[in-house]
Amino acid sequence: MNTAVLRTEFRLFRREPGAVFWISLFPTLLLVILGSIPSFREADKSLGGLRPVDAYTPVVVLMALIMSGAQALPQALTGYRERGVLRRMRLTPVRPSALLSAQMAVQGTVALGSALLALAVGRLAFDVTLPEQPVGYLLALLLTTAVALALGSLVSALSRTTKIAGAIGSAVLFPSMFCAGVWLPVQEMPHAMARVVGLTPFGAAVQALNQAAAGHWPGWGHLGVPAVWILLLTGAAGRWFRWE
């Protein structure tokens, strides 16, 4: 990967206040708002004895990844294609693939940083227990990052303009957030719904994170589902992606 391109993409990202807020800060801000509600700091039997703030921490961790994959990455890549940036790069020593790699590195790094910030604030402000199985937690987080970036690549591949990318991204964003448990934690979903949600990449990911947070190695099924989605989404993105 060209380091000059990577540094440039990081600088450009910092100049986008909307992306910085929604990916870097909003998930942690949401956790602070939820954790400030007294009832969210009390154990809930329906959540297996967890406090709601504990149950929502993995959800908040996934939010940055989902927004990065469904919104930020497609908008950036489609914008470059729409403005002819990728086409012009073919005439320079820097290949368009270097820009694609740099964008994915920027989005992935920022989203992971947001996840770590949410974990740190949850621990310091609301005494949320840090993952008791850190290796399993990190593995689940990395798989989820990869599936989010693969999703963003596919949205970019299917979008001719930034407006279309925004529309497709929004159509993908809200179901993904539902599956991650933003509106209803997976633990409170009816059994049949939870099983269906567990077949989606972010539904399986939040269950893997919950297991690792509780000290258990994530189930191979919950790790395997994102891995399969990575292959499917990456294959589809590679099939339909166009530089021009």
C-alpha positions as CSV (number, residue, x, y, z in Angstrom):
1,M,0.0,0.0,0.0
2,N,1.3,3.5,-0.9
3,T,2.0,5.3,2.4
4,A,1.6,8.7,0.8
5,V,-1.9,7.8,-0.4
6,L,-2.7,6.4,3.0
7,R,-1.7,9.7,4.7
8,T,-3.6,11.7,2.2
9,E,-6.8,9.6,2.9
10,F,-6.4,10.1,6.6
11,R,-6.1,13.8,6.2
12,L,-9.2,13.9,3.9
13,F,-11.2,11.9,6.4
14,R,-10.4,14.3,9.2
15,R,-11.8,17.1,7.1
16,E,-15.2,15.4,7.0
17,P,-16.9,16.5,10.3
18,G,-19.9,14.3,9.6
19,A,-17.9,11.1,9.2
20,V,-15.7,11.9,12.2
21,F,-18.8,12.5,14.4
22,W,-20.9,9.5,13.3
23,I,-18.1,7.0,13.1
24,S,-15.7,8.1,15.8
25,L,-17.9,9.8,18.4
26,F,-21.5,9.0,18.1
27,P,-21.4,5.3,19.2
28,T,-19.6,6.4,22.5
29,L,-22.0,9.3,22.9
30,L,-25.0,6.9,22.6
31,L,-23.4,4.6,25.2
32,V,-23.0,7.6,27.6
33,I,-26.7,8.6,27.0
34,L,-27.9,5.1,27.7
35,G,-25.6,4.6,30.6
36,S,-26.9,7.8,32.2
37,I,-30.4,6.3,32.5
38,P,-30.6,4.8,36.0
39,S,-32.6,1.8,35.0
40,F,-29.9,0.9,32.4
41,R,-27.4,0.4,35.3
42,E,-29.6,-2.2,37.1
43,A,-29.5,-5.9,36.5
44,D,-32.2,-7.2,34.2
45,K,-33.4,-10.8,34.4
46,S,-34.5,-10.8,30.8
47,L,-30.9,-10.1,29.8
48,G,-29.5,-13.0,31.9
49,G,-28.7,-10.8,34.8
50,L,-26.8,-8.3,32.7
51,R,-27.4,-4.6,33.0
52,P,-28.8,-3.0,29.8
53,V,-25.7,-0.9,29.6
54,D,-23.6,-4.1,29.6
55,A,-25.8,-5.6,26.9
56,Y,-25.6,-2.5,24.7
57,T,-21.8,-2.1,24.8
58,P,-21.2,-4.8,22.1
59,V,-24.0,-3.2,20.1
60,V,-22.4,0.2,20.3
61,V,-19.0,-1.3,19.4
62,L,-20.5,-2.6,16.1
63,M,-22.3,0.7,15.3
64,A,-19.1,2.4,14.0
65,L,-18.3,-0.6,11.8
66,I,-21.8,-0.7,10.4
67,M,-21.9,3.0,9.6
68,S,-18.4,2.9,8.1
69,G,-19.3,0.0,5.8
70,A,-22.8,1.1,4.8
71,Q,-22.3,4.8,4.5
72,A,-18.7,6.2,4.7
73,L,-16.8,3.8,2.5
74,P,-19.4,3.7,-0.3
75,Q,-19.7,7.4,-0.4
76,A,-16.0,7.9,-0.6
77,L,-15.3,5.3,-3.3
78,T,-18.3,6.2,-5.4
79,G,-17.4,9.9,-5.2
80,Y,-13.9,9.2,-6.5
81,R,-15.3,7.2,-9.4
82,E,-18.0,9.8,-10.1
83,R,-15.4,12.6,-10.3
84,G,-13.1,10.5,-12.5
85,V,-10.4,10.3,-9.8
86,L,-10.0,6.5,-10.3
87,R,-9.8,6.9,-14.1
88,R,-7.1,9.6,-13.9
89,M,-5.1,7.5,-11.5
90,R,-4.6,4.9,-14.2
91,L,-2.3,7.4,-15.9
92,T,0.0,7.8,-12.8
93,P,2.3,5.4,-11.1
94,V,-0.3,5.0,-8.3
95,R,-2.8,2.3,-9.1
96,P,-6.5,2.7,-8.2
97,S,-6.2,-0.4,-6.0
98,A,-3.8,1.6,-3.8
99,L,-6.6,4.2,-3.2
100,L,-9.1,1.4,-2.5
101,S,-6.7,-0.2,0.0
102,A,-6.0,3.1,1.7
103,Q,-9.7,3.9,2.0
104,M,-10.4,0.5,3.6
105,A,-7.5,0.9,6.0
106,V,-8.7,4.4,7.0
107,Q,-12.3,3.3,7.6
108,G,-11.3,0.1,9.4
109,T,-8.8,1.9,11.6
110,V,-11.2,4.6,12.6
111,A,-14.0,2.2,13.3
112,L,-11.8,0.0,15.4
113,G,-10.6,3.1,17.3
114,S,-14.2,4.1,17.9
115,A,-14.9,0.6,19.3
116,L,-11.9,0.8,21.7
117,L,-13.1,4.3,22.8
118,A,-16.6,2.9,23.6
119,L,-15.1,0.1,25.6
120,A,-12.9,2.4,27.5
121,V,-15.7,4.9,28.3
122,G,-18.0,2.1,29.2
123,R,-15.4,0.7,31.7
124,L,-14.5,4.1,33.2
125,A,-17.9,5.7,33.3
126,F,-20.3,2.7,34.0
127,D,-18.0,-0.1,35.2
128,V,-18.7,-2.2,32.2
129,T,-16.6,-5.3,32.5
130,L,-13.9,-5.5,29.9
131,P,-14.0,-8.7,27.7
132,E,-12.9,-11.7,29.8
133,Q,-11.9,-13.5,26.6
134,P,-9.9,-10.8,24.8
135,V,-8.5,-13.0,22.1
136,G,-11.9,-14.2,21.1
137,Y,-13.3,-10.7,21.3
138,L,-10.6,-9.3,19.1
139,L,-11.1,-12.1,16.6
140,A,-14.8,-11.4,16.4
141,L,-14.1,-7.7,16.1
142,L,-11.6,-8.2,13.2
143,L,-14.0,-10.5,11.4
144,T,-16.8,-7.9,11.8
145,T,-14.5,-5.2,10.5
146,A,-13.7,-7.2,7.4
147,V,-17.4,-8.0,6.7
148,A,-18.3,-4.3,7.1
149,L,-15.6,-3.3,4.6
150,A,-16.7,-6.0,2.2
151,L,-20.3,-4.7,2.5
152,G,-19.1,-1.2,1.8
153,S,-17.2,-2.4,-1.3
154,L,-20.3,-4.2,-2.6
155,V,-22.5,-1.1,-2.1
156,S,-19.8,0.9,-4.0
157,A,-19.8,-1.7,-6.8
158,L,-23.5,-1.4,-7.2
159,S,-23.7,2.4,-7.1
160,R,-23.1,4.6,-10.1
161,T,-23.4,7.9,-8.2
162,T,-23.0,9.1,-4.6
163,K,-26.8,9.6,-4.4
164,I,-27.4,5.9,-5.3
165,A,-24.7,4.9,-2.8
166,G,-26.4,6.9,-0.1
167,A,-29.7,5.3,-0.9
168,I,-28.4,1.8,-1.0
169,G,-26.3,2.4,2.1
170,S,-29.3,3.6,4.0
171,A,-31.4,0.6,2.9
172,V,-28.6,-1.6,4.3
173,L,-27.8,0.5,7.4
174,F,-31.1,0.1,9.3
175,P,-31.6,-3.6,8.9
176,S,-27.9,-4.1,9.9
177,M,-28.4,-2.0,13.0
178,F,-31.6,-3.9,13.9
179,C,-29.7,-7.3,13.5
180,A,-26.9,-5.9,15.8
181,G,-29.5,-5.2,18.5
182,V,-29.7,-1.4,18.4
183,W,-33.4,-1.3,19.0
184,L,-33.9,-4.7,20.7
185,P,-31.0,-6.6,22.2
186,V,-30.6,-10.1,20.7
187,Q,-31.1,-11.6,24.2
188,E,-34.6,-10.2,24.3
189,M,-35.6,-11.2,20.8
190,P,-38.1,-14.2,20.4
191,H,-36.2,-17.4,19.8
192,A,-37.2,-17.7,16.1
193,M,-36.2,-14.1,15.4
194,A,-32.9,-14.5,17.2
195,R,-32.0,-17.6,15.1
196,V,-32.7,-15.7,11.9
197,V,-30.7,-12.7,13.1
198,G,-27.9,-15.0,14.0
199,L,-27.5,-15.9,10.3
200,T,-26.8,-12.2,9.4
201,P,-23.2,-11.0,9.8
202,F,-23.8,-8.4,12.5
203,G,-26.3,-10.5,14.3
204,A,-23.8,-13.3,14.6
205,A,-21.1,-10.8,15.5
206,V,-22.9,-9.3,18.4
207,Q,-23.5,-12.8,19.8
208,A,-19.8,-13.7,19.4
209,L,-18.9,-10.4,21.2
210,N,-21.3,-11.2,24.0
211,Q,-19.9,-14.6,24.5
212,A,-16.3,-13.3,24.5
213,A,-17.3,-10.5,26.9
214,A,-18.6,-13.1,29.3
215,G,-15.4,-15.1,29.2
216,H,-16.3,-17.8,26.7
217,W,-14.7,-18.5,23.4
218,P,-17.2,-17.4,20.7
219,G,-19.1,-20.2,19.1
220,W,-17.6,-21.3,15.8
221,G,-21.0,-20.9,14.3
222,H,-21.0,-17.2,15.3
223,L,-17.5,-16.7,13.9
224,G,-18.2,-18.8,10.8
225,V,-21.3,-16.7,9.7
226,P,-19.3,-13.4,9.3
227,A,-16.5,-15.4,7.6
228,V,-18.9,-16.8,5.0
229,W,-20.4,-13.4,4.5
230,I,-16.9,-11.9,3.9
231,L,-16.4,-14.4,1.1
232,L,-19.8,-13.8,-0.4
233,L,-19.7,-10.0,-0.3
234,T,-16.0,-9.8,-1.4
235,G,-16.8,-12.1,-4.4
236,A,-19.8,-10.1,-5.4
237,A,-17.9,-6.8,-5.0
238,G,-15.1,-8.1,-7.1
239,R,-17.5,-9.3,-9.8
240,W,-19.3,-5.9,-10.1
241,F,-16.8,-3.3,-9.1
242,R,-15.8,-0.9,-11.8
243,W,-13.0,1.7,-11.7
244,E,-14.9,4.0,-14.1
